[in-house]
Amino acid sequence: MARDQWTPARRKVADFLASYMEKHGISPSLAEIAAGTGMWKRSVEVALQGLEKMGIVELNRGLSRGIRLLTSRPVQVPLLGEVRAGMPMLSQEAPAEYINVDPRLVRFPDPVALRVEGYSMRDAGILPDDIVLIRPQETAEHGQTVIAWLDGGLTVKRFLRQEGKVGLEPANPSYKTVWVTEENEFYILGRVMLVIRDLGGCFDFSVEKVERT
């Protein structure tokens, strides 16, 4: 495992630090972190060293409360793997996975994420296996990139509204614009706000599985 990746111990310590500092306004001592997380002191020290290498904390080793949190905890965004039959919705309920995103990149409420399939938005820089962060909404302005439900499937397209008509435009000349008619089952589910393609491991875009019971 790379030294700059999240581990369960690092995440537990980082979450405790954020909660403690928010509540008390000061950093906890090593003993308080150990007691609050149920970890051995040495394990806490190792986790803190890892967080320091990641740029999450700054350690002033000569002080008993010498931990400075440099960034807030990651936002857990549900990564949706499928949409139930019937009226489609982008819901944060019971996702199979989460991605952990720097909070500075998520400045809108109730974000959800989807993994992209296909090349229809290639020229807009949206490629297969990219993850798009979506702000759920039922309407869109002309030209905005949206997630839409069309005849039983999800699609990422540019929303068009021209001369009273509504269309979904690809960003690839190999695909055709779809003009929506009354015969289509069509809903706008959300607007694409951010495209994630973390080639170098620069951000905490890790995916966490959720165990089903």
C-alpha positions in Angstrom: 0.0 0.0 0.0 1.3 3.5 -0.9 2.2 5.6 2.1 -0.1 8.4 1.0 -3.3 6.3 1.0 -6.1 6.2 3.6 -6.1 3.2 6.0 -8.9 2.3 8.5 -6.6 3.5 11.3 -5.8 6.8 9.7 -9.4 7.4 8.9 -10.5 6.6 12.4 -7.9 9.0 13.9 -8.7 11.7 11.4 -12.5 11.5 12.1 -11.8 11.6 15.9 -9.5 14.6 15.5 -12.2 16.5 13.4 -15.0 15.7 15.9 -12.8 16.5 19.0 -11.6 19.8 17.6 -15.0 20.9 16.5 -16.4 20.2 20.0 -13.5 21.5 22.1 -11.7 23.9 19.9 -8.3 22.4 20.7 -6.4 19.3 19.6 -6.6 16.1 21.7 -3.6 14.6 23.5 -2.2 11.2 22.3 -3.9 9.5 25.3 -7.3 11.1 24.5 -7.0 9.9 20.9 -6.2 6.4 22.0 -9.1 6.3 24.5 -11.5 7.8 22.0 -10.6 5.4 19.1 -9.9 2.3 21.2 -6.4 2.1 19.6 -3.0 1.5 21.2 -0.9 4.7 21.6 1.7 3.3 19.3 -0.9 2.6 16.7 -2.2 6.2 17.0 1.4 7.5 16.6 1.8 5.5 13.4 -1.6 6.7 12.1 -0.6 10.3 12.9 2.7 9.9 11.0 0.8 8.6 8.0 -1.7 11.5 8.2 1.3 13.9 8.3 2.8 12.4 5.2 -0.6 12.8 3.5 -0.8 16.5 4.4 -3.8 16.0 6.6 -2.2 17.0 9.9 0.9 18.9 11.1 2.6 17.5 14.2 4.4 19.8 16.6 6.2 17.0 18.5 7.4 19.2 21.4 3.8 19.9 22.5 1.3 17.7 24.3 -1.5 19.0 22.1 0.6 19.7 19.1 -1.6 18.4 16.3 -3.0 20.8 13.8 -5.6 19.5 11.3 -4.8 21.0 7.9 -8.0 19.8 6.1 -11.5 18.8 7.1 -12.6 15.2 6.8 -13.5 13.8 3.4 -17.1 13.9 2.2 -18.5 10.5 1.7 -20.5 10.5 -1.6 -22.7 7.5 -2.4 -21.6 5.8 -5.6 -24.8 4.4 -7.2 -24.4 1.2 -9.1 -27.9 0.7 -10.3 -31.4 2.3 -10.5 -34.5 0.5 -9.4 -37.3 -0.2 -11.8 -40.1 2.3 -11.9 -39.8 6.0 -11.3 -36.0 6.6 -11.3 -34.5 8.6 -8.5 -31.0 9.6 -7.5 -31.1 8.6 -3.9 -28.5 8.6 -1.1 -30.2 5.6 0.5 -28.3 2.3 0.9 -25.7 2.7 -1.8 -23.3 -0.3 -2.5 -20.2 2.0 -2.4 -19.0 5.4 -1.3 -16.2 7.6 -2.7 -14.3 9.9 -0.4 -14.0 13.4 -1.8 -12.1 16.5 -0.7 -14.8 18.7 0.8 -13.4 21.7 -1.1 -14.6 20.0 -4.3 -18.2 19.4 -3.2 -19.9 22.7 -2.7 -23.5 21.7 -3.4 -26.0 19.7 -1.3 -26.8 16.0 -1.4 -24.1 14.9 -3.9 -24.3 11.5 -5.6 -21.9 9.8 -8.0 -22.1 7.6 -11.0 -19.5 5.8 -13.0 -19.5 6.6 -16.8 -19.9 4.0 -19.5 -19.4 4.7 -23.2 -17.8 7.4 -25.3 -20.8 9.6 -26.2 -19.4 12.5 -24.2 -15.8 12.0 -25.3 -15.3 15.5 -26.7 -16.5 17.1 -23.4 -13.8 15.2 -21.6 -16.1 12.6 -20.1 -14.7 9.1 -20.7 -15.5 5.5 -19.7 -14.8 4.8 -16.0 -14.8 8.4 -15.1 -16.9 9.2 -12.0 -19.3 12.1 -12.3 -20.5 14.0 -9.2 -24.1 15.0 -9.6 -26.4 17.6 -7.9 -29.9 16.0 -7.9 -32.4 18.3 -9.6 -35.4 17.8 -11.9 -34.8 20.7 -14.3 -31.9 22.0 -16.3 -30.9 25.0 -18.4 -30.0 24.8 -22.0 -26.5 23.6 -22.5 -26.0 22.0 -19.1 -24.7 18.5 -18.8 -27.2 16.3 -17.1 -27.9 12.7 -16.0 -31.2 11.7 -17.5 -33.4 8.7 -17.5 -34.5 7.8 -21.1 -36.6 4.8 -21.9 -35.3 2.6 -19.1 -31.7 3.7 -19.0 -29.4 6.3 -17.6 -27.5 8.6 -19.9 -25.1 11.5 -19.6 -25.8 14.2 -22.2 -25.9 17.9 -22.8 -29.5 19.2 -22.3 -31.0 21.1 -25.2 -34.1 23.3 -25.3 -34.8 24.7 -28.7 -38.0 26.0 -30.3 -40.1 24.2 -27.8 -38.3 20.9 -28.2 -36.2 19.1 -25.7 -33.1 17.1 -26.7 -30.1 15.2 -25.4 -27.0 16.0 -27.3 -23.8 13.9 -27.2 -20.3 15.3 -27.4 -19.1 12.8 -30.1 -20.0 13.0 -33.8 -20.4 9.3 -33.9 -23.6 9.6 -31.8 -26.8 11.4 -32.7 -28.8 13.9 -30.8 -32.0 12.4 -29.3 -35.1 14.6 -29.4 -37.5 13.7 -26.7 -41.2 13.1 -27.7 -44.3 12.2 -25.7 -43.6 8.6 -26.5 -40.4 8.6 -24.5 -40.1 8.0 -20.8 -37.8 10.9 -19.9 -36.7 12.5 -16.6 -33.9 14.8 -15.7 -32.3 13.4 -12.5 -29.4 15.7 -11.9 -26.8 18.0 -13.2 -23.2 16.9 -13.7 -21.0 19.2 -11.5 -17.6 17.5 -11.5 -15.8 14.8 -13.4 -13.3 12.7 -11.5 -10.3 11.0 -13.3 -7.6 10.7 -10.6 -4.8 9.2 -12.6 -2.1 10.1 -10.1 -3.7 9.4 -6.8 -3.7 13.1 -5.9 -7.0 13.1 -4.0 -8.8 10.7 -1.7 -11.1 9.3 -4.3 -11.0 5.9 -2.7 -14.1 3.6 -3.0 -15.4 1.9 0.1 -17.6 -1.1 -0.1 -20.7 -1.4 2.2 -21.2 -4.7 3.8 -24.8 -6.0 3.5 -26.4 -7.7 6.5 
